Amino acid sequence: MQIINEEKINFVYNYCGDYVGEDKSICESIKPRLDTNNMKFETNSKCVLEENEGYFSCMKKQKQCSDAKDSVECSKIRVSNDKKRCFYIKGNCIEQYKTCEDYEAADS
């Protein structure tokens, strides 16, 4: 089992597409940056290794609520529906409507 040093990986790779390889653990350890001059990471994106016809690509994808590992990360994830957000409830980050009115409007 290979141990991944995330600090080292994120020093080498700024973006998902910088990694050219087939190791899922390396690709998914990369935290995409806002830009090359900035040391800040994108809070709403993750890297995912995808295979297409035998070729592998490390691609940037939008995080889902379920990707959050803790309440802080959960609160930073933005979902595509502006009437919903991620809530950390009983150890899980889940997507829910912000208000009862938003839920009722979607249900009708």
N, C-alpha and C positions, 0 to 999 in steps of 0.2 A: 504494500500500500504506500503510495507516494504522499508525502506530507506537503501541502501547499502553503507557502509563505505569502499571504495576501499583501503584506507591506511591500515585499520585493516585486510581486507581480504588478501592483499598482504604481510602482516606480518606473517599470519598463513600459507598460501599456497605458496610453491615455484614453483610447477608444476601443470599442469591441473589435472593430475591423483591423486594428493594429496586429491582432493575434492571427497568425496563419498556422493552423495545426488542427489536430484531431482530438486533443485532450479536453474533455468536457469540463473537468475540474479547474483547469487553468482559465478557460474562456469564462466560465461562470463566476470566477473569483475577481474578474476585472470589474472595477467600478468606473463607468464612463464619466469623463470630466466635462465640465461646461465648455472649456476651450483650452488650448495648449498652454496659454499664458496664465491660466488660473488653476490654483490647486484645489478648487472646490469640485466636489462630485455632484453629478445629477442625482437628485433624490427620487426621481420618478421613473428612472430607467434601470435596466439590468442587461447583462449580456447572456445570450443563449446560443449554444452550439446547435446548428441545424445542418442536416444532411439533405442534399438534393442530387440525385443521380450519382451517388458515390463521391461527391465533393462536399467538403465540410466548410462551413462559414460561421464565424463568430459574429452574431447579429445583435444590434441594440433593439430591445423590446420594452414596451411600457410595463411597469410593475403593476401587479394586481394586489389587492388588499391582502390576499392570502400569502403573498411573498414576504410580508413583514415578519421580522424575528422578535420584535418587542414593541411596546407602546409608542416609543419615540419615532421609530421608523414608520409605524402605522399612521401616525398623525401627519407625516410628511407626504404620503402617497396621495396623488390627485387622480380621481377617476374621470372618465370622459363625460359622464352625465353630471351636469352642474347642480342637480337637485339631490345628488347622493354624495357620500363621503365614506372614508374608512373609519370604523370605530373599533377600539380595542376592548373586547368584552370577554371576560373569563379566560384570559390567556390566548385568545384568537383575534385576529384582525379580520373584520368582515365588512362588506359593503352594505350600507343601509341608506334609506332616505334620511335627509337632514331633519325634516319635520313631518308631522302627521298629515299636514295639508299637501305636501309634496307627494306623499304616498297615495292619498285619496284622489288627487288629480290624475295620477298615473293609472289608477285602478279603474277610473270611469271612462 
